[in-house]
Amino acid sequence: MRIPMQKDIGPFSILFNPIFEKPVTGSEKHLGFEFGYSAAVYYRWMRALSPGVEFYGGIGLINHIDPHNEQQHYIFPVVKGELPYGIEYNFGVGVGLTTGSDPVVVKFNVALEKYIGAIFGPSSEHSWLW
């Protein structure tokens, strides 16, 4: 379960996304909920280029928090933007903040959600799908 929240203040966008996870099958289904988070601050400079900082992490089970050295917390300086045809990207190099984290993580995300819609064009009034 995710509860995304966003607030725009001037040229800045602030996002917070608490994450609650629970296995419903398998050997870990008897365990409680795990808590994680993602958060970000972006400077909306240009549609094609917006610098920002993202944070990710997890503390383990809510009722049995992992020791600090086993938790994973990261900080990512990032660049995100939108290319022609609605293709969105997000690139960053993250640094682990705890000993349980990987030392360095590189991410590159591409979102084609708006691109796929652009291929098919606007919906007609008589269409049942597009």
Disulfide bonds with the S-S distance in Angstrom:
none
